[in-house]
């Protein structure tokens, strides 16, 4: 069984261009988090293959998948950041129900077929 790379070791193997993109997205995420009142949350990258973004209210962390960021354009990434900010604002207990949907719309999140009601 192969040992899975940590975020730090995975990051160290990336190209300079990929590292620059990650730094640019981190800066954007922090700016948006501050703008929308969740600047007290931490921003991190993760290695998930199952999610593009994740918000944890308990650890007050918004996390984006490195793979997702490297494979997608700025508009899709920004939409995902805003999606997670909506979760951070209303609380995880609301899932993707009406309270979250209203906040997401207010923040300018665009809808995809993957969103559940």
N, C-alpha and C positions, 0 to 999 in steps of 0.2 A: 504494500500500500504506500503510495507516494504521499509525502508530507505536503500539506497545502501551504503556499507562501503567505506570509503575513502581508498586510498592506504596505509596511515599510520596505520589505524585501521586494515585493512586486513593483513598487514605485521606483526602486533603485535600478530596475531593469528597463525602464521606459526610455524612449528617445527624448532628446532635448525638446523637440516640438510638442510631444505629448505632455511633458512636465510643464511647459509653458501654458498649454491649454488648461491643465488642471489648476494652475495658479490663477489664471484669468477667471475661471469659473468659481473658484473659492472666493475671490474678491467680489464677484458679482453676487454670490449667495449671501455673503456677509453684509453687503450694501442693502440688499433686499430685506434681509432679516431685520436690520436696524430700522429701515424705512417703515416696516410694517409692525414694529413693536415687539419683536421677539429676538432682539439683539442679545438678550441674556442667554439664549440657547447657544450651544456649541455647534460648530460645523465640522464634519468629518467625512472622509471618504471610506467606503467599504468595498469588499470584494464580492458582494452578492451576485449571483446569477439569476436570482428570482425576483428582485425588485430593482426599479430604477432609483427610487428614493424611499426614505423611511424617516418617520418622526417618532421619537420616543419622549413622551411627556415625563416619564419617571427619571430619565437621565438628562432631560432637557437637551437633546441632541437631534440635529437634522443631519442625515447621512445620505450621500449620493453614491451610487455604484460607479467605480472607476470605469468599468467596461461600458456602462451606459453613456457616461460623459464622453469617452473617447470615440464612440461610434455614432454620436448624434450631433445635430447642429444646435447653435446657440438658442434658437427659438424653442425647440423641444426641451432643452435643458432648463431654460428659464421657466417654462410652463411647469416643469416638475418641481423646481424650487418653490414656486408660488403654491403649488399643490401641497407641499409639505408645510409651508408657512401657514396655510389655512388650517391644517391639522394642529399645528402648534398653538394657533390662536384660539381655536374653539375647544380643544381637548380631544384626546384620542377616543374617549368614550362615545363620540358622535359618529365615528366611522365615516362613511360617505353619505350619511343621511342628510336630511333637509338643512339642519343647522350648518353642517360643513359645506353643503352645496351653495348656500347663500353666501357664506364667507368666501368660498372659492370664486364665485361669480364676481363678487365685489373686488377681489384682487386681480381679476382679469384672466383667471385660469380658463383655457379653452378645453372643450370636452372631447374625449375620444371614446370609441366604442368599448374600451376596456373599463370605463367607469361604471360602477354599480350604483344602483339607487338605494 
